[in-house]
Amino acid sequence: MSEEAPVKRWTAKRKSAVVIDIFKGKTTPVEVARQHDLTVAEVERWVEEAEWNMENGFRTRPKDVREQYEKELQETREALGDAHLQIYALKSIGACSTTRRTREIAAGGAPG
């Protein structure tokens, strides 16, 4: 890639050109990130998206993008729900311990 004016907006066409250069071995995600003041993770995410879309294009029945995002959203909601339950349980355990200890101290038990 040559020295160009800074890219203000990364369109799909620009991202595609960069990813194709990476696939062809003309550049690396690290080089692209350095040249365009991006994170390596951001460029690698473009590569992953391109790979997924390429694979999806070869399928007999390609997954709809909406279907893909809805599935990911559902999985995220389930994970968030699990995390919420764990936090609730930990808070409940802590509250029980604190309440029991407060009662012991109020009843004349030694702190500590």
C-alpha positions in Angstrom: 0.0 0.0 0.0 1.3 3.4 -0.8 1.4 6.5 1.3 -2.1 8.0 0.9 -4.2 10.7 2.6 -5.6 9.5 5.9 -8.9 7.5 5.4 -11.7 9.4 7.1 -14.3 6.7 6.6 -13.8 3.0 6.2 -16.3 2.0 3.6 -16.9 -1.7 2.7 -15.0 -1.2 -0.5 -11.9 0.2 1.3 -12.1 -2.6 3.9 -12.4 -5.2 1.2 -9.3 -3.8 -0.6 -7.3 -4.0 2.5 -8.4 -7.5 3.4 -7.7 -8.7 -0.2 -4.2 -7.3 0.2 -3.8 -9.2 3.4 -5.1 -12.4 1.8 -2.6 -12.0 -1.1 0.2 -11.5 1.4 0.9 -7.9 0.2 0.5 -6.6 3.8 -0.3 -7.7 7.3 -2.9 -6.6 9.8 -0.1 -5.1 11.9 1.1 -3.0 8.9 -2.4 -1.9 8.0 -3.1 -0.9 11.6 0.2 1.1 11.9 -0.3 2.8 8.5 -3.9 3.9 9.2 -3.8 4.4 13.0 -6.1 1.5 13.7 -5.9 -1.3 16.2 -4.7 -4.7 15.1 -7.8 -6.2 16.6 -10.0 -4.0 14.4 -8.2 -5.1 11.2 -8.2 -8.7 12.3 -12.0 -8.4 12.8 -12.4 -7.3 9.2 -10.4 -10.4 8.1 -12.6 -12.6 10.2 -15.8 -11.1 8.8 -14.5 -11.5 5.3 -13.6 -15.2 6.0 -17.1 -15.8 7.5 -18.8 -14.1 4.6 -16.7 -16.0 2.1 -17.5 -19.3 3.7 -21.2 -18.3 3.9 -21.1 -17.5 0.2 -20.0 -21.1 -0.6 -22.9 -22.7 1.4 -25.8 -24.2 -0.4 -28.1 -22.3 1.9 -26.3 -19.2 3.0 -27.2 -17.9 6.4 -29.1 -14.6 6.4 -27.1 -11.9 8.1 -30.1 -11.0 10.2 -30.4 -14.6 11.3 -26.7 -14.7 12.2 -27.0 -11.5 14.3 -30.2 -12.6 16.0 -28.5 -15.9 17.0 -25.5 -14.0 18.4 -27.8 -11.6 20.2 -29.7 -14.5 21.8 -26.4 -16.1 22.9 -25.3 -12.8 24.4 -28.6 -12.3 26.2 -28.3 -15.8 27.7 -24.8 -15.2 28.8 -25.8 -11.9 30.4 -28.7 -13.6 32.2 -26.3 -16.2 33.6 -23.9 -13.6 34.8 -26.8 -11.7 36.4 -27.9 -14.8 38.3 -24.4 -15.4 39.5 -24.0 -11.8 40.7 -27.4 -12.1 42.5 -26.4 -15.3 44.1 -23.1 -13.9 45.3 -24.8 -10.8 46.7 -27.4 -13.0 48.5 -24.6 -15.1 50.0 -22.8 -11.9 51.1 -26.0 -10.4 52.5 -26.8 -13.5 54.5 -23.3 -13.6 56.0 -23.4 -9.9 56.9 -26.9 -10.2 58.5 -25.9 -13.3 60.5 -22.7 -11.6 61.7 -24.6 -8.4 62.6 -27.1 -10.5 64.7 -24.2 -12.2 66.5 -22.6 -8.9 67.4 -26.0 -7.5 68.5 -26.5 -10.5 70.7 -23.3 -9.8 72.5 -20.9 -12.0 70.4 -17.4 -10.7 70.0 -16.6 -9.2 66.6 -14.2 -10.8 64.5 
